[in-house]
């Protein structure tokens, strides 16, 4: 040790504070910034937006947000008689009105490609010791023939996911269990077969979304502790890339997320059905959030007041110009009557007001195929006076 270094060493040993030089401060600041990161996802796992998945099916999305999922089957709505359709629709309205402002709901419709071998295995009818084996073989061959020229082996799944805010896992568990029981009962009233999903089931669904080529899912809860991995490591794709603005890349697939702009005053019940009937791998997510009843009524009343104010201004202009004061712009008259009808529904018919985000995710092997798929979905939206708009620079959030 040199003579110059000795006082510094004694100073450090004595625990005396030393002023940092400008270069040292700069170096420490750079290290802190590097540790914090730039806030962007740098691994495929960071893009998947949840913290922890539990074996019982509860998912911890953020520090205080938890969710559960239920898988449900189709209901024969389109072929039902008019009276039955009305009854189903009313029961569906009751189903949605069950969710208050503290529960966020997401309906997911996933069209996934299945492996050919699995599909053929599902429709294979085993022979039995009776005289009907020839009929079984003929029926099985007919199904296989339909599969070979069918909709590219697409399998359609439907899920409902509900999430709540809670201070702890224990508090979330009890409330989610109550909601789950009520949702299953509501599905029973609708005549729909439904069952809750375990953590493994939810991971398998996510793996299927992130691996659309149909890779088999291999996972066991016992593998987590010895491997030191998280559940995300077993479902994440090889890569995500979101730098292109209007599209994203996931592994070898290219995808695009769009949202539905509902321009029509009433939305036909066929629009969702027709989008899901497209022979492409498409994912539709409906994010539904109920508005607090008193807040919704206040909002509508404010809008009616604003419309009345605009109506008075237009009447004053008409009188000044020498026109009949009853002649007002048709938009004002239409919006005014619609707002009053909505207020009446909220106040007297015990209806709820909902915010809806309708997202459509298309994925394909090439950019041209993707653009064709998005164009086909946009054509259906246009048919029902809506617009399918790309989420520019928001693909990752979408």
Long-range contacts (C-beta under 8 A, 24 or more apart in sequence): 41-240, 41-396, 43-236, 44-236, 44-237, 44-238, 44-239, 44-240, 45-230, 45-232, 45-233, 45-236, 47-240, 47-242, 47-396, 48-206, 48-210, 48-232, 48-235, 48-236, 50-232, 52-230, 52-231, 53-199, 53-202, 53-203, 53-231, 54-169, 54-199, 55-198, 55-199, 55-200, 55-221, 56-173, 56-198, 56-199, 57-196, 57-197, 57-198, 57-199, 57-201, 57-202, 58-169, 58-172, 58-173, 58-176, 58-199, 59-199, 59-202, 60-169, 61-163, 64-165, 64-166, 64-167, 65-163, 65-164, 65-165, 65-166, 66-163, 66-164, 66-166, 66-169, 66-172, 66-176, 67-161, 67-162, 67-163, 67-164, 67-176, 68-161, 68-162, 68-176, 68-179, 68-180, 68-196, 68-197, 69-159, 69-160, 69-161, 69-196, 69-197, 69-201, 69-202, 69-205, 70-159, 70-160, 70-161, 70-180, 70-183, 70-184, 70-187, 70-194, 70-195, 70-196, 70-197, 71-157, 71-158, 71-159, 71-194, 71-195, 71-197, 71-201, 72-158, 72-159, 72-160, 72-187, 72-192, 72-193, 72-194, 73-158, 73-192, 73-193, 73-194, 74-158, 74-192, 75-190, 75-191, 75-192, 77-269, 78-270, 78-273, 88-190, 88-191, 91-186, 91-189, 91-190, 92-190, 93-351, 94-186, 94-189, 95-183, 95-186, 95-187, 95-189, 95-190, 96-288, 96-352, 96-354, 97-350, 97-351, 97-352, 98-182, 98-183, 98-186, 99-162, 99-288, 99-290, 99-352, 100-290, 100-292, 100-352, 101-289, 101-290, 101-291, 101-292, 101-295, 102-164, 102-165, 103-162, 103-163, 103-164, 103-179, 103-290, 104-162, 104-163, 104-164, 104-287, 104-288, 104-289, 105-160, 105-161, 105-162, 105-287, 105-288, 105-289, 105-290, 106-160, 106-161, 106-162, 106-163, 106-285, 106-286, 106-287, 106-288, 107-158, 107-159, 107-160, 107-285, 107-286, 107-288, 108-157, 108-158, 108-159, 108-160, 108-161, 108-283, 108-284, 108-285, 108-286, 109-156, 109-157, 109-158, 109-272, 109-276, 109-283, 109-284, 109-285, 110-156, 110-157, 110-158, 110-159, 110-205, 110-208, 110-209, 110-283, 111-154, 111-155, 111-156, 111-276, 111-278, 111-280, 111-281, 111-282, 111-283, 112-154, 112-155, 112-156, 112-157, 112-208, 112-209, 112-212, 112-281, 113-152, 113-153, 113-154, 113-155, 113-212, 113-213, 113-214, 113-281, 114-153, 114-154, 114-155, 114-214, 115-153, 115-214, 116-147, 116-153, 119-147, 119-153, 119-155, 120-144, 120-147, 123-147, 151-279, 152-279, 152-280, 154-279, 154-281, 156-276, 157-205, 159-197, 159-205, 199-231, 203-231, 203-234, 203-235, 206-235, 207-234, 207-235, 209-283, 210-235, 210-236, 210-237, 210-250, 210-251, 211-237, 211-251, 212-250, 212-253, 212-281, 212-363, 213-251, 213-252, 213-253, 240-396, 242-395, 242-396, 244-395, 245-392, 245-393, 245-395, 246-390, 246-392, 246-395, 247-367, 247-370, 247-395, 248-395, 248-396, 250-363, 252-365, 253-363, 253-364, 253-365, 254-363, 254-364, 254-365, 254-366, 254-367, 254-370, 255-361, 255-362, 255-363, 255-364, 255-370, 255-395, 256-361, 256-362, 256-370, 256-374, 256-390, 256-395, 257-359, 257-360, 257-361, 257-390, 257-391, 257-394, 257-395, 257-398, 258-359, 258-360, 258-362, 258-374, 258-377, 258-378, 258-388, 258-389, 258-390, 258-391, 259-357, 259-358, 259-359, 259-360, 259-388, 259-389, 259-391, 259-398, 260-358, 260-359, 260-360, 260-381, 260-386, 260-387, 260-388, 260-389, 261-386, 261-387, 261-388, 261-389, 262-356, 262-358, 262-386, 263-385, 263-386, 263-387, 264-384, 264-385, 264-386, 265-338, 267-384, 267-386, 268-384, 270-384, 271-380, 271-381, 271-383, 271-384, 271-386, 274-380, 274-383, 275-360, 275-377, 275-380, 275-381, 278-373, 278-376, 278-377, 278-380, 280-362, 280-364, 280-373, 280-376, 281-362, 281-363, 281-364, 282-360, 282-361, 282-362, 282-363, 282-373, 282-377, 283-360, 283-361, 283-363, 284-358, 284-359, 284-360, 284-361, 285-357, 285-358, 285-359, 285-361, 286-356, 286-357, 286-358, 286-359, 287-356, 287-357, 287-359, 288-354, 288-355, 288-356, 289-354, 289-355, 290-352, 290-353, 290-354, 291-352, 291-353, 291-354, 291-355, 293-346, 293-352, 293-353, 296-346, 296-352, 296-353, 297-343, 297-346, 297-347, 299-353, 300-339, 300-342, 300-343, 300-346, 300-353, 301-343, 303-339, 304-336, 304-339, 304-340, 304-343, 307-332, 307-335, 307-336, 307-339, 308-336, 311-336, 359-391, 359-398, 360-388, 361-398
